[in-house]
């Protein structure tokens, strides 16, 4: 009797200590990934050395409700639809025990090149929140010139914070990207880390990069601002 009462009390304490899911934060958002299929997406991948087309299934797969990208070969997972004026949310992580690596979220994608004309919201480990313009002069965005990379004019560093911006490998990070008109704002794990204004691209597809390292994605959703 006492053991049963103690067990019930323990369960109640656990339930009380568990915070409710932040459903209100996702109100008005539409999933772009259903957790079980790639419906609504297609793939562009660099051809094999013999010129043959690579099998996307060897690069992109779904594991326990999240997307696993091996990072090889280079290329993208691209939405079939175009979007403008929206808030995009997604979660990503590099596997625990890995060395991290490179990837990105491509905004306002204009073509099906391996690295398409677009604005990249960087996901490289240690640099999430940087901007890359792919490629000037076709792509323009006004970013604080003080954060322009002196070695790569199309690269703009994120705003640094006094605490870690990214979580350790193996833990999920969250990106919140707002595109409105020619303006783009990047928020990583609740911190505003970059902003660009008056861009010449205001509409296009959205893509996730395969860029040499294993990376995982989930909870990809979008909300229209129109």
N, C-alpha and C positions, 0 to 999 in steps of 0.2 A: 504493500500500500504506500509506504513512505517512498520507495524507489520510484513508483509510478508517478507520485505527486512531484518528486524532484525532477523527473524526466520532463513532465509537462511544464513545470516552471522554467526549466532550461530552454525548452522550445519557445515558450512565450518571450523569454528574454532575448533570444536570438532574433525572433521576428520583430520585436520592438526596436532592436539595435540596427536592423537592416533598413537603410534609407529607401524610400519609394522610388520607383523608376521615374526619371524626369520626362514623363510623357508630354507635359505641356511645352517643353522646350522644342519638341519635334512636331508640334501642331502645325498643320498646313503643309508639311513636307510630303513629297511623293517618292517612294523608293525607286532608285535607278537599278538596283540589284536586289533580286528577290531571295537570295541566299541559297538557291538551288539550281539556277540555270543562267545562261548568258543571254537570255532574251533581251533584245533592245541594244545589243552590242555587236561589233565585228572586230576583226583583228588585222593589223598590218605588221608584217614581220620581214626583216631583212632576209633575202634569199640565201640559200645554202651556197657553199663554195662551188658546187657543180651547177649552180643556176636553178636548181629545183626549189619549189616552194616548201617552206617548213610547215610541219603540222602544228597548228596553234595549241592542240591538246597537250603537247609536250612542254609548252611554255606556261599556259594558263589552265588552271584546274580549280575545282571547288572542293574544299575540305572542311567538313563540319560547319558549313554555313558561311565560311569566308573564302575569299579568292586567294589562291597561292600562285604567285608569279615566280618562275625560276630565274628570270632576268636574262635568259639566253634563248634565242638571239635577240638583238635589239629590235624594238618595235613598240607598238601601242595596242591597247584595248580601247576602242572608240565607240561612243554612242552613235546610234543610227540617226537620232534627231539632233537638230540644232536648238540652241537655247540662248536667250538674252534676258538681262535684268532678272537676276536670281540670287538666291543664297544656296550654296552647295556645301553639304556636310559629308564627311567621310572619316573613317578611322583607318590607320595603317600602323604596321609594326615591322621591324626587322626581327628575324628569329632570335630567340635566346641563344647565347653562345656563339653568335655570328660576329663578324667584324663590321656589320652594317653594310653600307654601300650607297648606291645612287638610284634615284627614280624621280618622278615628278607628276604633277597634275597639270595637264595642258588645257588651257582655256581658249575659247574662241578659235578652235581648230578650223582651218580653212581648206585643207587638202589632205590627201592620203599618202604623203611622203613618209618615210620612216621617222624622221623628225619633222613634223608638219609645221607650217606657218601658224604661229600661236604665241600665247604668253604662258610661260612655264612658272607655276608655283612650285618651287623646289622642294624635294623630299630627301635630298642627299643627307645622310646621317651627319648631324652637327651643323647643318645649314638649312634645315626646314624653315621656309618662310622667305628665302631669297627669291628674287625675280630673275628670270632669264628671258630675253626677247628673241624669238626664233622666227624670222631673222630681220634685223634692221637692214635697209630702210622700209621694208614692207610692213614692219610692225613698229609702232611708236607708242610710248607710254612715258608720262612725266613722273619721274621718281626723284626724291631728294638727291641732288648731284653729289652731296657729301658722302653718300653711300655707294657711289658708282665704283666698280672695280677698276683700278688703274690699269690692270693687265687685260681686262675683257670689258670693253665699253658697253656691251649688251647685258652685263651682269650687274645687279644691284643687291648689296648685302641687306639682310634683315636688320631691324632695330634690335640691338642687344639688350638683354634684361639683367637684373642683378640676381636672378635665380635661374636654374636650368629651365630651358624652354621645352626640350624634348625629354621623353621618358626613357629609362634604360631599355636596351634591346630585350624583346620578349613581352613588353607591355604595350598596350594600345595607346596611340596618340590620336588626337582629333584635330582635323582641319575644318575651319569654317571660312569659306571664301564667298565674298559678296561682290558681284559684278552688276553694276548699274550704269547704263550709258557707257562711257569710256573709262569709268573709274573701277578700280579693283582694290579690295581690302582683304588682307590675309590675317587670320587669327589662328594661332596654334595653341592648343590646350588652354584656351581661354585668354590668351595674351595676344594683343594686337602687335604684329611683328613687321608688317609692311603695308605700304599704300602707294598706289599709282593713280594718276589722274589724266584725263583728257586723251585716252588712248584712241587710236584710229580703228581698232577692232571692237565691235560692240555685240557681235553675234557669231555663233559657231558651235561646233560639236565640242564635247568634252572627252579627254583621253587620259588614260593612265599608262605610264611608261614601263617598259621592260628594258632595263639599262644595266645589265651585268651582274646584279645581285638579287638574291631571293628576297621578296617582300610580300607582305600579306595586306589585303584590303577587306573592309566590311562596312556595313551600315552606310551605304552610299545613298544619299537622298537629296532632293532639290525642292526649293520653294520659289515660286514665281513672285516677282516684285511688281508685276504689271497691275 
